[in-house]
Amino acid sequence: MTLRRVLVLGSTGSIGTQTLEVLGAHPDRFEVVGLAAGRDVDTLVAQADGLGVRHVALGDRGAAKELASARPDLEVLDGPEGVVALASLEAELCVNGVTGAIGLEPTLAALGAGTPVALANKESLIVGGDLVVAAADRAGGRDTTLLPVDSEHSALLQCLRGGRRDEVRRLVLTASGGPFRGRTRADLGEVTREQALAHPTWAMGPMITINSATLMNKGLELIEAHLLFDQPWEALDVVVHPQSVVHSLVEFADGSSLAQLSPPDMRLPIQLALAWPDRLPHAFTACDWTRAQELTFEPVDRSTFRALDLAEAAGRRRGTFPAVLNAANEVAVEAFLAGRTSFLDIAEVAEATLEAWDATDPDVPTVLEDVLAADRWARSDATGRIDGRGRR
């Protein structure tokens, strides 16, 4: 059997390390040919040596220079351009586990090289929008070249196998509700960093964990679902499901619904994306249906968790608006994690930055330079707003 050659971007992060665990469970199916990280030299070297990888990239130039000097046997690419170059190497699959908008250009580079992307970096689609969809279509179609790693979109991909696309009535994404489910807006004014990072069901990096607490993550996932599955906004919905066992549902025209269920473990959607359209005979975890348990569902409190509506509004406007929202949100989340602003300020800063953005023609497909310029503007604007209001 020919091994599927895989590139892993963000290999030292949560998604990256779990991806390598999954790949390690199937040495007869996959070969890792390139690794990229931010600045964690020690972990990257250990991964490369353990897997026999000789092509690596570090986004931090200083770290890359240090590694190149210490390990002349490795081909070390440096800086953001180096990560993009690594994504362009010949491979059968590129796993993009980079966090944030910096993942966009590697996604475009991989697709431009004709390499399908297992996409954990949702910001690629949020920020890149039509650019990424067009690149995927040129590479062979988004159904085969954009493989979702998010558990919700992986669930939708699986459920959509149960019927024709013209039979679909609704895609329903589930949200755990995060650590503040059931709280009112008044309850959230003084929540701490530690409280916001205490997710009840998932173990994730700090950015996505805070986005889950604000429900911004679910709003971004709505945009992602709209683009991945080419469904109108009216056919997208969100429901709170605290147990995180039902990962999403598809409702069909006859009223029947199909759901995908599994324990909250990212290794399952990662494994599925790596082998798609096949399923690999290895279960890291599975539901124990002999055990008594409850699966509950409830509506989203959109008045308290306003980030969800903000994301949907930006997604409907298209163009550069999702890029502006994402950038402002990233800046605000980083400020909250650093103790420079409050939890409620995150959505307020994102909303104010969106309102200040004056795109000339958002319905016309943008070019990469427009997206990057919007991203820079939004980061500057959001930073100024946070500096101006201080910690409340």
Backbone hydrogen bonds in HBPLUS format (Angstrom, degrees):
<---DONOR---> <-ACCEPTOR-->    atom                        ^
c    i                          cat <-CA-CA->   ^        H-A-AA   ^      H-
h    n   atom  resd res      DA  || num        DHA   H-A  angle D-A-AA Bond
n    s   type  num  typ     dist DA aas  dist angle  dist       angle   num
A0004-ARG N   A0029-ARG O   2.87 MM  25  6.16 176.0  1.87 145.3 144.6     1
A0031-GLU N   A0004-ARG O   2.97 MM  27  5.99 157.0  2.02 139.0 137.7     2
A0092-GLU N   A0005-ARG O   2.89 MM  87  5.24 151.5  1.98 132.2 141.5     3
A0093-LEU N   A0005-ARG O   3.20 MM  88  6.55 132.8  2.43 158.6 164.7     4
A0006-VAL N   A0031-GLU O   2.79 MM  25  6.02 159.3  1.84 155.1 158.4     5
A0033-VAL N   A0006-VAL O   2.88 MM  27  5.85 161.4  1.91 148.5 154.4     6
A0007-LEU N   A0093-LEU O   2.93 MM  86  6.37 155.7  1.99 151.8 159.8     7
A0095-VAL N   A0007-LEU O   2.78 MM  88  6.03 172.7  1.79 162.3 160.0     8
A0008-VAL N   A0034-GLY O   3.00 MM  26  6.31 164.3  2.02 149.4 153.0     9
A0036-ALA N   A0008-VAL O   3.01 MM  28  6.42 144.8  2.14 157.2 156.2    10
A0009-LEU N   A0095-VAL O   2.83 MM  86  6.02 179.0  1.83 176.7 177.0    11
A0097-GLY N   A0009-LEU O   2.84 MM  88  5.48 150.6  1.92 136.6 142.6    12
A0010-GLY N   A0036-ALA O   2.77 MM  26  5.56 132.7  1.99 121.2 136.6    13
A0013-GLY N   A0010-GLY O   3.22 MM   3  5.65 162.6  2.25 114.3 119.6    14
A0011-SER N   A0036-ALA O   2.89 MM  25  5.95 157.1  1.95 162.7 164.5    15
A0017-THR N   A0013-GLY O   2.86 MM   4  5.95 168.7  1.87 156.9 159.2    16
A0018-GLN N   A0014-SER O   3.19 MM   4  6.30 157.3  2.24 143.6 150.0    17
A0019-THR N   A0015-ILE O   2.82 MM   4  5.98 148.1  1.92 147.8 157.6    18
A0020-LEU N   A0016-GLY O   2.99 MM   4  6.29 157.2  2.04 149.9 155.1    19
A0021-GLU N   A0017-THR O   3.06 MM   4  6.29 143.2  2.20 136.6 146.8    20
A0022-VAL N   A0018-GLN O   2.98 MM   4  6.29 155.9  2.04 147.2 152.7    21
A0023-LEU N   A0019-THR O   2.85 MM   4  6.14 165.1  1.87 154.6 159.0    22
A0024-GLY N   A0020-LEU O   2.84 MM   4  5.91 150.8  1.93 139.6 147.7    23
A0025-ALA N   A0021-GLU O   3.18 MM   4  6.43 128.4  2.46 135.9 148.0    24
A0025-ALA N   A0022-VAL O   3.04 MM   3  5.19 137.9  2.23 100.0 112.0    25
A0026-HIS N   A0023-LEU O   3.00 MM   3  5.30 157.1  2.06 108.2 115.6    26
A0029-ARG N   A0026-HIS O   2.99 MM   3  5.47 166.6  2.01 118.9 122.8    27
A0030-PHE N   A0026-HIS O   3.33 MM   4  6.52 148.4  2.44 160.1 168.7    28
A0035-LEU N   A0055-HIS O   3.14 MM  20  6.66 151.0  2.23 147.6 155.8    29
A0057-ALA N   A0035-LEU O   2.92 MM  22  6.44 134.0  2.14 145.7 156.8    30
A0037-ALA N   A0057-ALA O   2.97 MM  20  6.37 153.9  2.04 148.6 154.6    31
A0059-GLY N   A0037-ALA O   2.92 MM  22  6.39 156.1  1.98 145.8 152.8    32
A0060-ASP N   A0038-GLY O   2.91 MM  22  5.73 155.9  1.97 157.8 150.3    33
A0041-VAL N   A0039-ARG O   2.93 MM   2  5.74 120.3  2.29 114.3  97.5    34
A0044-LEU N   A0040-ASP O   3.15 MM   4  6.25 163.6  2.18 149.3 154.5    35
A0045-VAL N   A0041-VAL O   2.89 MM   4  6.06 165.1  1.91 160.1 163.6    36
A0046-ALA N   A0042-ASP O   3.04 MM   4  6.24 162.2  2.07 148.1 153.1    37
A0047-GLN N   A0043-THR O   2.93 MM   4  6.17 156.9  1.99 151.1 157.5    38
A0048-ALA N   A0044-LEU O   2.86 MM   4  6.10 166.7  1.88 154.6 158.2    39
A0049-ASP N   A0045-VAL O   2.86 MM   4  6.00 168.9  1.87 156.6 159.4    40
A0050-GLY N   A0046-ALA O   2.97 MM   4  6.00 156.6  2.03 141.1 148.1    41
A0051-LEU N   A0047-GLN O   3.01 MM   4  6.15 141.3  2.17 147.0 156.7    42
A0052-GLY N   A0048-ALA O   2.82 MM   4  5.67 119.0  2.20 141.5 156.1    43
A0053-VAL N   A0048-ALA O   2.89 MM   5  4.66 150.0  1.98 136.9 140.9    44
A0075-GLU N   A0054-ARG O   2.83 MM  21  5.91 167.9  1.84 169.0 173.2    45
A0056-VAL N   A0075-GLU O   3.07 MM  19  6.27 174.0  2.07 162.9 163.8    46
A0077-LEU N   A0056-VAL O   2.92 MM  21  6.26 161.9  1.95 146.0 151.9    47
A0058-LEU N   A0077-LEU O   3.03 MM  19  6.51 152.3  2.11 159.5 163.9    48
A0079-GLY N   A0058-LEU O   2.84 MM  21  6.03 127.7  2.11 161.4 155.4    49
A0064-ALA N   A0060-ASP O   2.97 MM   4  6.23 153.4  2.04 150.8 159.1    50
A0065-LYS N   A0061-ARG O   2.88 MM   4  6.10 157.1  1.93 151.0 156.6    51
A0066-GLU N   A0062-GLY O   3.03 MM   4  6.24 156.7  2.08 145.7 152.0    52
A0067-LEU N   A0063-ALA O   2.98 MM   4  6.20 158.2  2.03 146.2 151.8    53
A0068-ALA N   A0064-ALA O   2.86 MM   4  6.05 165.6  1.88 153.5 157.5    54
A0069-SER N   A0065-LYS O   3.11 MM   4  6.22 152.8  2.18 143.8 150.2    55
A0070-ALA N   A0066-GLU O   3.09 MM   4  6.28 153.3  2.16 143.4 150.8    56
A0071-ARG N   A0067-LEU O   2.77 MM   4  5.79 151.0  1.85 157.3 164.4    57
A0074-LEU N   A0071-ARG O   3.07 MM   3  5.75 168.1  2.08 121.2 125.0    58
A0082-GLY N   A0078-ASP O   3.10 MM   4  4.58 127.7  2.39 119.7 124.5    59
A0082-GLY N   A0079-GLY O   2.88 MM   3  5.12 126.7  2.17 103.2 117.8    60
A0083-VAL N   A0079-GLY O   3.21 MM   4  6.70 147.5  2.32 149.6 158.5    61
A0084-VAL N   A0080-PRO O   3.06 MM   4  6.37 156.8  2.11 146.8 153.1    62
A0085-ALA N   A0081-GLU O   2.86 MM   4  6.10 155.2  1.92 144.6 151.7    63
A0086-LEU N   A0082-GLY O   2.90 MM   4  6.15 152.6  1.98 145.0 152.1    64
A0087-ALA N   A0083-VAL O   3.02 MM   4  6.27 153.4  2.09 144.6 151.6    65
A0088-SER N   A0085-ALA O   3.07 MM   3  5.11 141.6  2.22  97.1 108.6    66
A0089-LEU N   A0086-LEU O   3.08 MM   3  5.41 164.6  2.10 111.9 116.8    67
A0094-CYS N   A0116-PRO O   2.94 MM  22  6.30 151.9  2.02 154.2 163.4    68
A0118-ALA N   A0094-CYS O   2.86 MM  24  6.06 151.8  1.94 136.3 145.9    69
A0096-ASN N   A0118-ALA O   2.99 MM  22  6.21 159.4  2.03 153.5 159.3    70
A0120-ALA N   A0096-ASN O   3.04 MM  24  5.71 150.1  2.13 140.5 148.5    71
A0121-ASN N   A0096-ASN O   3.00 MM  25  5.80 119.5  2.38 155.4 158.7    72
A0103-GLY N   A0100-GLY O   3.12 MM   3  6.07 165.4  2.14 123.6 127.0    73
A0104-LEU N   A0101-ALA O   3.08 MM   3  5.75 174.1  2.08 124.0 125.6    74
A0107-THR N   A0103-GLY O   3.24 MM   4  6.38 153.3  2.32 144.6 151.9    75
A0107-THR N   A0104-LEU O   3.05 MM   3  5.23 117.1  2.46 100.7 116.3    76
A0108-LEU N   A0104-LEU O   3.01 MM   4  6.38 160.8  2.05 157.8 163.1    77
A0109-ALA N   A0105-GLU O   2.86 MM   4  6.04 152.5  1.94 148.4 156.8    78
A0110-ALA N   A0106-PRO O   2.92 MM   4  6.11 162.9  1.95 151.1 154.2    79
A0111-LEU N   A0107-THR O   3.05 MM   4  6.24 172.6  2.05 154.4 156.5    80
A0112-GLY N   A0108-LEU O   2.80 MM   4  5.86 150.4  1.89 141.5 150.8    81
A0113-ALA N   A0109-ALA O   3.01 MM   4  6.26 133.3  2.24 139.5 151.0    82
A0113-ALA N   A0110-ALA O   3.05 MM   3  5.13 131.4  2.30  97.0 110.3    83
A0115-THR N   A0110-ALA O   2.91 MM   5  5.19 159.2  1.95 152.7 145.7    84
A0114-GLY N   A0111-LEU O   2.89 MM   3  4.92 155.8  1.95 104.8 111.7    85
A0117-VAL N   A0145-THR O   2.82 MM  28  5.82 173.1  1.83 144.7 144.0    86
A0147-LEU N   A0117-VAL O   2.88 MM  30  6.08 167.5  1.89 155.7 159.3    87
A0119-LEU N   A0147-LEU O   2.80 MM  28  5.91 142.5  1.94 141.2 153.7    88
A0149-VAL N   A0119-LEU O   3.08 MM  30  5.46 152.4  2.15 135.1 126.5    89
A0122-LYS N   A0120-ALA O   3.06 MM   2  5.71 122.0  2.41 108.6  92.6    90
A0124-SER N   A0121-ASN O   3.02 MM   3  5.87 158.6  2.07 122.8 127.8    91
A0125-LEU N   A0122-LYS O   3.04 MM   3  5.62 125.7  2.34 112.8 123.6    92
A0126-ILE N   A0122-LYS O   3.03 MM   4  6.32 163.6  2.06 149.8 155.1    93
A0127-VAL N   A0123-GLU O   2.75 MM   4  5.55 169.4  1.76 145.4 149.1    94
A0128-GLY N   A0124-SER O   2.82 MM   4  5.41 143.5  1.95 127.9 139.8    95
A0129-GLY N   A0125-LEU O   2.77 MM   4  4.83 144.2  1.89 118.8 129.2    96
A0131-LEU N   A0128-GLY O   2.89 MM   3  5.28 143.6  2.02 151.6 142.0    97
A0132-VAL N   A0129-GLY O   3.11 MM   3  5.64 121.4  2.47 110.6 122.4    98
A0133-VAL N   A0129-GLY O   3.13 MM   4  6.45 166.0  2.15 154.0 158.3    99
A0134-ALA N   A0130-ASP O   2.88 MM   4  5.89 161.5  1.91 144.3 149.5   100
A0135-ALA N   A0131-LEU O   3.01 MM   4  6.20 155.4  2.07 141.7 148.7   101
A0136-ALA N   A0132-VAL O   2.84 MM   4  6.06 155.7  1.90 151.4 158.2   102
A0137-ASP N   A0133-VAL O   2.88 MM   4  6.13 155.6  1.94 148.6 155.5   103
A0138-ARG N   A0134-ALA O   2.97 MM   4  6.21 152.9  2.04 146.1 153.3   104
A0139-ALA N   A0135-ALA O   3.01 MM   4  6.20 139.9  2.17 138.1 149.2   105
A0141-GLY N   A0136-ALA O   2.86 MM   5  5.40 153.5  1.93 136.9 136.1   106
A0140-GLY N   A0137-ASP O   3.27 MM   3  5.27 157.8  2.32  99.1 105.7   107
A0144-THR N   A0141-GLY O   3.10 MM   3  5.80 150.9  2.19 118.0 125.0   108
A0145-THR N   A0141-GLY O   2.99 MM   4  6.03 140.7  2.14 150.7 162.3   109
A0146-LEU N   A0142-ARG O   3.21 MM   4  5.03 149.8  2.30 123.1 124.7   110
A0154-SER N   A0150-ASP O   2.90 MM   4  6.01 155.2  1.96 157.3 165.3   111
A0155-ALA N   A0151-SER O   2.94 MM   4  6.03 149.9  2.03 138.4 146.4   112
A0156-LEU N   A0152-GLU O   3.04 MM   4  6.38 154.1  2.11 140.9 147.7   113
A0157-LEU N   A0153-HIS O   2.92 MM   4  6.08 158.8  1.96 143.5 149.2   114
A0158-GLN N   A0154-SER O   3.05 MM   4  6.32 154.0  2.12 144.9 151.3   115
A0159-CYS N   A0155-ALA O   2.88 MM   4  6.15 162.8  1.91 154.3 159.3   116
A0160-LEU N   A0156-LEU O   2.87 MM   4  5.96 152.1  1.94 152.1 158.9   117
A0161-ARG N   A0158-GLN O   3.18 MM   3  5.59 154.0  2.26 106.4 114.1   118
A0162-GLY N   A0159-CYS O   2.89 MM   3  5.59 164.1  1.91 120.3 125.7   119
A0163-GLY N   A0160-LEU O   3.46 MM   3  5.91 169.7  2.47 114.5 114.2   120
A0167-GLU N   A0164-ARG O   2.94 MM   3  5.30 159.0  1.98 112.0 118.7   121
A0168-VAL N   A0165-ARG O   3.23 MM   3  5.45 166.6  2.25 109.3 113.3   122
A0253-ALA N   A0167-GLU O   2.70 MM  86  5.33 145.1  1.82 160.5 167.9   123
A0169-ARG N   A0251-GLU O   2.79 MM  82  5.54 162.8  1.82 146.7 149.6   124
A0170-ARG N   A0251-GLU O   3.06 MM  81  5.01 163.0  2.09 137.4 139.1   125
A0251-GLU N   A0170-ARG O   2.85 MM  81  5.01 165.3  1.87 149.8 154.2   126
A0171-LEU N   A0235-ALA O   2.75 MM  64  6.10 160.0  1.79 164.7 168.2   127
A0237-ASP N   A0171-LEU O   2.98 MM  66  6.32 142.1  2.12 162.2 168.0   128
A0172-VAL N   A0249-LEU O   2.88 MM  77  5.04 177.7  1.88 151.6 151.9   129
A0249-LEU N   A0172-VAL O   2.84 MM  77  5.04 160.1  1.88 149.1 155.3   130
A0173-LEU N   A0237-ASP O   2.88 MM  64  6.24 164.1  1.91 156.2 151.3   131
A0239-VAL N   A0173-LEU O   2.96 MM  66  6.41 151.8  2.04 159.5 167.3   132
A0175-ALA N   A0239-VAL O   2.86 MM  64  6.12 144.0  1.99 148.0 154.1   133
A0241-HIS N   A0175-ALA O   2.64 MM  66  5.65 160.9  1.68 147.9 154.4   134
A0183-ARG N   A0180-PHE O   3.01 MM   3  5.48 163.2  2.04 135.3 137.0   135
A0187-ASP N   A0184-THR O   2.96 MM   3  5.20 136.5  2.16 102.1 114.5   136
A0188-LEU N   A0185-ARG O   3.10 MM   3  5.38 150.9  2.19 106.7 115.1   137
A0196-ALA N   A0192-THR O   3.02 MM   4  6.28 160.1  2.06 150.7 156.0   138
A0197-LEU N   A0193-ARG O   2.98 MM   4  6.18 140.2  2.14 146.8 157.7   139
A0198-ALA N   A0195-GLN O   3.26 MM   3  5.32 158.0  2.31 101.9 108.5   140
A0199-HIS N   A0197-LEU O   3.05 MM   2  5.75 131.5  2.29 103.9  90.5   141
A0209-THR N   A0205-GLY O   3.02 MM   4  6.08 147.9  2.13 149.8 160.0   142
A0210-ILE N   A0206-PRO O   3.00 MM   4  6.16 159.9  2.04 151.9 155.3   143
A0211-ASN N   A0207-MET O   2.98 MM   4  6.22 159.1  2.03 148.2 154.9   144
A0212-SER N   A0208-ILE O   2.89 MM   4  6.05 136.8  2.08 135.4 146.4   145
A0213-ALA N   A0209-THR O   3.05 MM   4  6.35 145.8  2.17 138.5 147.6   146
A0213-ALA N   A0210-ILE O   3.00 MM   3  4.90 115.2  2.44  92.1 108.3   147
A0214-THR N   A0210-ILE O   3.00 MM   4  6.34 148.8  2.10 153.1 160.7   148
A0215-LEU N   A0211-ASN O   3.01 MM   4  5.78 122.2  2.36 130.0 144.2   149
A0217-ASN N   A0211-ASN O   2.97 MM   6  4.74 178.2  1.97 114.8 114.4   150
A0219-GLY N   A0215-LEU O   3.18 MM   4  6.55 149.9  2.28 142.5 150.7   151
A0219-GLY N   A0216-MET O   3.01 MM   3  4.97 115.8  2.44  93.9 110.3   152
A0220-LEU N   A0216-MET O   2.86 MM   4  6.20 159.7  1.90 159.4 164.4   153
A0221-GLU N   A0217-ASN O   2.94 MM   4  6.17 145.6  2.06 140.0 150.2   154
A0222-LEU N   A0218-LYS O   2.99 MM   4  6.30 136.0  2.19 138.4 149.2   155
A0222-LEU N   A0219-GLY O   3.14 MM   3  5.11 127.9  2.43  93.1 106.6   156
A0223-ILE N   A0219-GLY O   3.28 MM   4  6.70 156.0  2.34 147.2 151.7   157
A0224-GLU N   A0220-LEU O   2.96 MM   4  6.26 157.7  2.02 145.5 152.4   158
A0225-ALA N   A0221-GLU O   2.83 MM   4  6.02 156.4  1.89 145.3 151.0   159
A0226-HIS N   A0222-LEU O   2.96 MM   4  6.18 160.5  2.00 151.6 156.6   160
A0227-LEU N   A0223-ILE O   3.11 MM   4  6.39 154.4  2.18 149.0 154.9   161
A0228-LEU N   A0224-GLU O   2.79 MM   4  5.92 167.2  1.80 157.9 162.2   162
A0229-PHE N   A0225-ALA O   3.03 MM   4  5.78 168.8  2.05 146.4 150.0   163
A0235-ALA N   A0232-PRO O   2.93 MM   3  5.49 156.8  1.99 115.5 123.1   164
A0236-LEU N   A0233-TRP O   3.14 MM   3  5.40 158.3  2.19 118.5 117.4   165
A0240-VAL N   A0298-GLU O   2.84 MM  58  5.11 154.0  1.90 178.4 169.8   166
A0298-GLU N   A0240-VAL O   2.88 MM  58  5.11 146.9  1.99 141.7 149.9   167
A0244-SER N   A0241-HIS O   3.20 MM   3  5.99 160.4  2.24 126.7 131.5   168
A0262-SER N   A0245-VAL O   2.97 MM  17  5.25 151.5  2.05 141.1 147.8   169
A0247-HIS N   A0260-GLN O   2.98 MM  13  5.92 161.2  2.02 169.7 175.8   170
A0260-GLN N   A0248-SER O   3.35 MM  12  6.24 155.7  2.41 166.9 171.7   171
A0250-VAL N   A0258-LEU O   2.84 MM   8  5.32 155.6  1.90 153.1 161.4   172
A0258-LEU N   A0250-VAL O   2.88 MM   8  5.32 157.3  1.93 149.1 154.3   173
A0252-PHE N   A0256-SER O   2.80 MM   4  5.55 173.3  1.80 175.8 178.2   174
A0255-GLY N   A0252-PHE O   2.94 MM   3  5.57 164.4  1.97 124.7 127.5   175
A0265-ASP N   A0263-PRO O   2.79 MM   2  5.66 120.1  2.15 117.8 100.6   176
A0268-LEU N   A0265-ASP O   3.29 MM   3  6.26 161.1  2.33 125.4 127.9   177
A0270-ILE N   A0266-MET O   3.11 MM   4  6.23 158.3  2.16 153.1 160.0   178
A0271-GLN N   A0267-ARG O   2.94 MM   4  5.93 160.3  1.98 139.0 144.5   179
A0272-LEU N   A0268-LEU O   2.99 MM   4  6.25 157.4  2.04 153.4 159.8   180
A0273-ALA N   A0269-PRO O   2.98 MM   4  6.12 159.1  2.02 145.0 150.0   181
A0274-LEU N   A0270-ILE O   2.98 MM   4  6.24 154.5  2.05 151.7 158.9   182
A0275-ALA N   A0271-GLN O   3.23 MM   4  6.42 146.7  2.34 143.8 151.1   183
A0276-TRP N   A0272-LEU O   2.79 MM   4  5.54 124.4  2.10 146.5 160.0   184
A0278-ASP N   A0275-ALA O   2.93 MM   3  5.31 153.2  2.00 127.8 122.4   185
A0282-HIS N   A0280-LEU O   2.77 MM   2  5.65 138.5  1.94 108.1  95.1   186
A0291-ARG N   A0288-ASP O   3.29 MM   3  5.86 166.9  2.31 113.8 117.6   187
A0305-PHE N   A0301-ASP O   3.03 MM   4  6.20 173.5  2.03 157.6 159.6   188
A0310-LEU N   A0306-ARG O   3.18 MM   4  6.47 157.8  2.23 151.2 158.1   189
A0311-ALA N   A0307-ALA O   2.99 MM   4  6.16 160.6  2.03 150.4 153.9   190
A0312-GLU N   A0308-LEU O   3.11 MM   4  6.38 159.5  2.15 146.6 152.4   191
A0313-ALA N   A0309-ASP O   2.92 MM   4  6.07 161.9  1.95 149.8 154.6   192
A0314-ALA N   A0310-LEU O   3.01 MM   4  6.26 159.6  2.05 148.8 154.2   193
A0315-GLY N   A0311-ALA O   2.87 MM   4  6.06 158.0  1.91 149.5 156.1   194
A0316-ARG N   A0312-GLU O   2.90 MM   4  6.13 153.2  1.97 150.4 157.1   195
A0317-ARG N   A0313-ALA O   3.16 MM   4  6.39 145.2  2.28 141.7 150.4   196
A0318-ARG N   A0314-ALA O   3.10 MM   4  6.34 132.3  2.33 141.8 154.2   197
A0321-PHE N   A0318-ARG O   3.09 MM   3  5.86 145.1  2.22 149.3 148.0   198
A0324-VAL N   A0320-THR O   3.02 MM   4  6.35 154.4  2.09 154.8 162.3   199
A0325-LEU N   A0321-PHE O   2.96 MM   4  6.22 166.3  1.98 156.8 160.1   200
A0326-ASN N   A0322-PRO O   2.91 MM   4  6.05 168.6  1.92 149.9 153.2   201
A0327-ALA N   A0323-ALA O   2.99 MM   4  6.12 164.3  2.01 148.2 152.5   202
A0328-ALA N   A0324-VAL O   3.00 MM   4  6.12 171.4  2.01 154.9 157.5   203
A0329-ASN N   A0325-LEU O   2.90 MM   4  6.03 159.1  1.95 151.8 158.3   204
A0330-GLU N   A0326-ASN O   2.90 MM   4  6.11 159.4  1.94 149.3 154.8   205
A0331-VAL N   A0327-ALA O   3.05 MM   4  6.31 163.6  2.08 153.3 157.0   206
A0332-ALA N   A0328-ALA O   2.97 MM   4  6.17 161.4  2.00 148.3 153.7   207
A0333-VAL N   A0329-ASN O   2.81 MM   4  6.00 160.3  1.85 156.7 161.7   208
A0334-GLU N   A0330-GLU O   2.99 MM   4  6.15 163.9  2.02 148.5 153.1   209
A0335-ALA N   A0331-VAL O   2.99 MM   4  6.22 151.7  2.07 144.5 152.7   210
A0336-PHE N   A0332-ALA O   2.92 MM   4  6.20 152.2  2.00 145.2 152.7   211
A0337-LEU N   A0333-VAL O   2.89 MM   4  6.16 162.7  1.92 155.1 159.6   212
A0338-ALA N   A0334-GLU O   3.01 MM   4  6.19 136.7  2.21 137.4 148.8   213
A0340-ARG N   A0335-ALA O   2.77 MM   5  5.01 159.9  1.81 159.3 153.1   214
A0339-GLY N   A0336-PHE O   3.00 MM   3  5.02 158.6  2.05 104.0 110.6   215
A0345-ASP N   A0342-SER O   3.18 MM   3  5.13 129.1  2.45  92.8 106.4   216
A0346-ILE N   A0343-PHE O   3.19 MM   3  5.73 152.8  2.27 110.7 117.7   217
A0349-VAL N   A0345-ASP O   2.77 MM   4  5.79 163.2  1.80 156.2 158.2   218
A0350-ALA N   A0346-ILE O   3.19 MM   4  6.38 164.1  2.22 145.5 150.1   219
A0351-GLU N   A0347-ALA O   2.88 MM   4  6.05 157.6  1.93 149.1 155.1   220
A0352-ALA N   A0348-GLU O   2.98 MM   4  6.14 163.1  2.01 147.3 151.7   221
A0353-THR N   A0349-VAL O   2.97 MM   4  6.12 159.7  2.01 152.2 157.5   222
A0354-LEU N   A0350-ALA O   3.03 MM   4  6.20 157.1  2.08 144.7 151.0   223
A0355-GLU N   A0351-GLU O   2.97 MM   4  6.23 160.0  2.01 150.7 155.9   224
A0356-ALA N   A0352-ALA O   3.08 MM   4  6.27 139.2  2.25 139.1 149.6   225
A0356-ALA N   A0353-THR O   3.19 MM   3  5.10 126.0  2.50  92.2 106.0   226
A0357-TRP N   A0353-THR O   3.16 MM   4  6.32 124.2  2.49 139.6 153.0   227
A0357-TRP N   A0354-LEU O   3.13 MM   3  5.24 144.5  2.26 100.6 110.9   228
A0364-VAL N   A0361-ASP O   3.19 MM   3  5.92 167.3  2.21 124.4 128.1   229
A0370-ASP N   A0367-VAL O   2.99 MM   3  5.43 124.8  2.31 109.3 122.8   230
A0371-VAL N   A0367-VAL O   3.23 MM   4  6.63 157.6  2.29 153.2 159.6   231
A0372-LEU N   A0368-LEU O   2.93 MM   4  6.20 166.5  1.95 161.0 164.0   232
A0373-ALA N   A0369-GLU O   2.94 MM   4  6.02 154.6  2.01 143.3 150.6   233
A0374-ALA N   A0370-ASP O   2.93 MM   4  6.12 157.4  1.98 147.3 153.4   234
A0375-ASP N   A0371-VAL O   2.93 MM   4  6.14 154.0  1.99 146.9 154.5   235
A0376-ARG N   A0372-LEU O   2.99 MM   4  6.25 159.8  2.04 146.9 151.4   236
A0377-TRP N   A0373-ALA O   2.96 MM   4  6.17 163.2  1.99 150.1 154.9   237
A0378-ALA N   A0374-ALA O   2.95 MM   4  6.07 165.2  1.97 150.1 154.0   238
A0379-ARG N   A0375-ASP O   3.06 MM   4  6.26 157.1  2.11 149.0 154.8   239
A0380-SER N   A0376-ARG O   3.09 MM   4  6.29 160.3  2.13 149.0 154.1   240
A0381-ASP N   A0377-TRP O   2.85 MM   4  6.08 164.3  1.88 154.9 159.8   241
A0382-ALA N   A0378-ALA O   2.85 MM   4  5.91 169.3  1.86 150.8 154.1   242
A0383-THR N   A0379-ARG O   2.97 MM   4  5.99 156.1  2.03 140.9 148.0   243
A0384-GLY N   A0380-SER O   3.01 MM   4  6.22 158.1  2.06 148.0 153.6   244
A0385-ARG N   A0381-ASP O   3.05 MM   4  6.35 152.1  2.13 147.3 155.0   245
A0386-ILE N   A0382-ALA O   2.99 MM   4  6.25 156.0  2.05 149.9 156.0   246
A0387-ASP N   A0383-THR O   2.91 MM   4  6.11 165.4  1.93 153.0 157.3   247
A0388-GLY N   A0384-GLY O   2.97 MM   4  6.02 140.6  2.13 137.1 147.8   248
A0389-ARG N   A0385-ARG O   3.08 MM   4  6.30 140.9  2.24 141.6 150.1   249
A0390-GLY N   A0386-ILE O   3.00 MM   4  5.97 157.0  2.05 155.1 159.9   250
